[in-house]
């Protein structure tokens, strides 16, 4: 319910003008909201779907499907996820359920931040 419409109704009732117009506004505000859109089902690669029933098969398995969703059946198992160059070892925990495998195998290297004292030390060494 919008605050402005709600305040108008309250003002009309407070002033004693709670007639047909106030009732019409309140009835209009009580109209049913449209249904929420349905979500797409989670994508799971075919070979992972087979392992859903027997998670013991998933232990230390190489996974190329970065777009597959992590299921609750995979918790407490170690997998190796392909990042485009190498396989990154990852333990699946409860917090990772519902996310994609690719979120946990970074494809870019982190850039080391320059330490502010490093330049000062280099200048002192040159002197």
N, C-alpha and C positions, 0 to 999 in steps of 0.2 A: 504494500500500500504506500503510495507516495505521501510524503509528509505534507505537501501543499494541499492536496485534496482532503487529507485528514483534518488539517487545521481549519479549512473552510467549513467542514461539517460540524466541527466542535464550536466554531464561532456562531453558526446558524442556530445550533441548539442552545447555546448560551444566551443568545439574544431573544430566544423564544420564537424563532421563525422555523421551528422544526416541523414544517409542513410537508407537502408533497415533494418540493424540490430537494430538501435535505434527505428524505427517504430515497429518492431516485439516485442521488449521488452515492449513498451508502450501498444500495443494491448494485450499482455499477461497479463499485470497488470490490464487491464480493464475488465477482464473476470468476469462474474457475480458470486457473492458469493453464497454459498449454503444456502438454506432456514433455518431459525432458528428452532430448535426443538420445537414441540408443548408441552405446559405444561399440566400436568394432571389437571383435574377439581378438585375443592376443595371438600374434603369429609365432608359431613354433615350427622349426624345420622338421622334416619327416623323420630323420634318424634320431633326433632328440625326443620326438613324440613316442618312438618305440621304447626309448629308455625311461620314459615317464613311469612305466609300470615297474621297472627294475632299475632303480638308481645306482645300484652297485656297478652296473656296466659303464656308468658315466665317469667313474673315478679315473683321473689322470688322462682323460680323453682329449684329443685335439679338436677344437671347434673352429670352423671357418665361418659359420653363420653368425655374424655379429648382430644381425637384426632380430634374432630369436629372443623371445621373452624368457626370463628366468622363472621357473615354476617352483612352488613350495616343495615339491618332491626332490629337488636338486640340492636342498640345504645340506650343509656339512660334507660337501664333496669338493675335491680339487679338480679344476679343469685348466686346460691351456687354450687361450683365446688368441686367434691370429690377428695381428695388428697391421698386416700388409707386408711385413718383413720377417718378423720372428713370432714365436708363440710366447705369450705372457702367462705365467702361472697365476691362478686366482682361486681363492677359496670362497665358496658361495655361502653367505650367511643369511640370516633372516631379513636383514635390512636391504639386501639386494633383490629380494623377490619382487617381481613386477617390473623391474628395469630390464634393459637390453644387455646382452653380453658385451656388445661393443663399447658400452659406457665405461667398462673397467679395464680395457686394454687401450691405452692411449697410443695414438698414431704419430704424435709429434714429440720431439725431445724438449725437455724443459731448458730454458735458457738460464744459465747461472747468472745471478745478479752480481754486478760489480761491487766489491766491497769498497767502502769509502777510504779505508786505511791502506788498501793495496797500492793505490797510486802514490801515496805519500811514502810508503816503504820503497817503492821502485825509485823514486827521486833521491832518497837518502842513499841507496845503494850506488847510484851513478856518481855521487859526489865523492 
